[in-house]
Amino acid sequence: MVDYNLEILNANSLQTSFFHLSRNDPTVGFHFDCTNIAGHTVPEHQSFQVSKIAIGTSIDRDTNNLYMRLIVGSHLAQHLRHQLEEHQGYSSTVGISTSKLVSKLVGNVNKPKGQTTLIPPYSTSHDDESNVTSFIDEHDIGKVPGIGFKTAQKIRDHVLARPAAFDAGLVYGGTKENVKIKDVRLFPSMGVEVLEKLLGGSGAPKDIAMKVWGLINGIDNSEVAHARDVPQQISIVCTRNYFLLSRAILIPGAGR
């Protein structure tokens, strides 16, 4: 749906764009401003406005195309959130990026009842640091989706060179000592080989070290599965007489 709407955008009237929800009926959809991202952004004070020069030119084309995908995706997410609340009474939290990993993490930034888009650059160049890297770097190793408690504990102990102190009062023994992704990523000699020694062995999942090293570097190529008729699980929080659903929006395309 995002691809289709990108194909038919009118570069001369981006501020008065129309999002088509149906390929067969051009009247089904909603109006939106395709020069700005809907909702919050990370970094919060870094903005980007799209003009018609962003489409079909050679000026930083990959970055501009990624921005356009994120802008269109953010407005679709906002529309779905508003429809869900208006017709079903549910509020929702949404994260928007190009991978499940980053979408889930960035969706936590403006809970409850908000949506957040991680804006480019998504890769490091001689001029700019990747926003993916700088964003993920500030998270504790145990907060990264796909890295379980025991895996995080082994990595944390390795970086600290001793067992981490834990709060026995918490159900899962929450750590008192945060070890951020940046601490792990920049730790001397840290890489796939070190992680294989820490995490591998009998009974360990295949390629666990490669997967974890990818997550530490903000890389998650896992595909989004088709929705089931009956969901396996759904998170519901009842606060002050409204319900909160938490979801992530993935915008496939350029990026990490």
N, C-alpha and C positions, 0 to 999 in steps of 0.2 A: 504493500500500500504506500509506503514511503517512497519507494522507487518510482511508482506510477505518478505520484504527485510531483516528484522532482522533474520528471520528464515533461510534464505539461505546464510547469510554472511559466508565467509571463514575466520575463526579466525587466520589462518596462513598467510594471505595476506591482512590485513585490509587497508594498504596504497594504494593498487591497487584494491579497491573494484569496483563493477559495480552495479549501481542502476537500477533495472528492472522496467520499466514502464508498462510492459505487462506480465501477467502470461502465455500467450499463445505463445509469440514470444520472445525468450531469447536475441534477438539482439537489441530490442528496449529499449533504456535507455542511461545512461551516466556513465563515470568513475568518481570516487571520492575517496578522502582520508578519510577513516572512523576512523582515529585516532585523528582528530581535528574538532572542530565545524566551520562551514562556517560563515563568517561575524563577527560582533561584539558580545561581551558578557558583561553581567552584573553579578557580578562585573567585571569591565574592566580589572583589573590586576590579576584576579584569573583564572588560567587555569587548564586544566585537560587533560592529554593525555591517550588515551586508548591503551592498548596492548592486546594480546590474553588472558592474565590472567583475563581480565575483563569479559570474556564470559565463562559461565558454571562453575564457581568456587563459593566457599562459602565466599570469601573475599568481604565483603560489597556488596553482590550481588544486593540488591535492588537499591543502589546508582549507581552501575556500569550499571545496566540495564536501569535506567533512563537516564544516560549519553548517552548510546548507542542510545536510542530512540531520544534524542535531537540532537545528531550528525547527524543521518540519516535524521531526519526531517529538520535540517538546510540546508543540501545539496539539499534536494528536493525543499525547499523554494527558494534557490539560483538559481536552475535550472529553476524554473517557472518564477522567476523575469527576468532572462536573456532572456528566450524565449519570454516573454511578451514585453520586450523592443526591442529585435531584430526583431520580426515579426509584432508587432503592434505599436511600437514607444512609448509605455508607460513605464515610470519608476515607481517604486513602493517601498513602505516602509512596512516592515514585522516585526512582533513580534512573538517569538516562545517560548511557554511554555506549561504547561499541563492544563491550564484553560483559558477561554475567558477573564476573568478579567486581569490576569497577562499578557497574550499575547498582549492585547490592550495597557496596560500601558508600557510594555517594548518596544513595537513597536514605541513609541513616542521618544525614547532616541536618535536615530540616523536618524531623519528626516532631509532633504528629501533623498530619494534614498539610503536607507541602510536597513540592517536587523540586529536584535539583539536577542540573546538567553539569557534567565535567566538561569544560571547554578546552579546545586545543591550545597549544601544541600537544600531541600525543606521543611524539618522539623527540629525542634530544638532537639539537643541531649546535653549530658553533656559536649561535646567537642566543638560543633559548634552551632552557631545561624542560624536559617533558613534564607536563602537568600530572600525568599518570604517576610518574615516579615521585614527584614532590608530594602528591596527595597520599599515596599509599605509604610512603616512608614514615608518616607520623602515626600510623596505626601499630598497636601492639601485635606481636606475632600471633598471639592467640585469638585475635579479632578478625583474622583473614578467613573468609569463606573457603573451605576446601582444606584448611589446615586444622586438624583435630587437636583435642586437648593434649593427648599423649605426645603427638608429634611436636606441638608447640613447646611442651615441657622439655623434651630432649634438646631442641634447638636453644631454648632459653638457658638451660644448664650449661651447654657448650659455650655460649657467648660469655656467660658469667664466670665460667671455669669453676663452677660449684653448683650444688643444688639451690634452686631459687627458694626464697622464703615464701611460705604460703599461709593464708589465713584459714585456720582450721574451722572457723565459725561459718564459712561459706559452704554451701552444699557440694560444690565441685572443687573446693580447695582453691579459690581464686588467688592468683599471685599478688604479692605485695610489691613486686619488682617488675616494672614494665620493661620489656626489651622490644624496642621498636623495629619495624622492618628495616629502617636505615641502618640500625646497629648490626643487624644480621647481614644485610647486603654488602656492607663495607667492612665486615669483619675479616681480618687477615686470612687469606687462603680459602675463604668461603666460596663454595661452588658445588657443582654436581657431585664431584668425587667425595668431598667432605660430607655432604648430605647422605650419600650412599652408605658411608661408613656409620653414620649416626642412625639412619632410618631403615637401612636395608637389612637383609637377613631372612631367616626362615619365617614364612608366614607374612612377610611384608608385601604390599601390593607391587605389581610390576611397574617399573619406571617411577616409583614414588619420589626418588630424588630429583629427577627431571621435572616432574609435575610441581613439586614444592618450590624448586628454584625458579620455575616460570612464574608461579604466583607471587613470589617475593619480588620479582621484577615487573609485576603488573601484567603478566601475559597469561591469558586464559582463552584457549581456543575451543573450549567445550561448546557444543551446539545447544540451542534452546529446544527442548523437547516439545512436541505437540501437546496441547492441553488435554487432560483426561476428562471424560464425562463426569467422573467423580474424583475430585482432588484427593491426593494422598494426605495432605495436611494443609491447613490454613491458619494463619495467626490472627486472632481476634482479641482486641483489648477494649473493654468497656470502661469508658471514663467520662464522667459528667454527662451521662445520658446519650453519648454517641459512640458508634462503633468505628474502629480504625482497622483498615486492612492494609497490609504492607506488601508491596509488589515492586519489581524492578522492570524497567523498560530497556530492551536491548535494541540498539540501532546498528544493524550490520553495515559493514563497509570499511572504509579506510581507518587506519589506526592500529593499535597494538592488539 
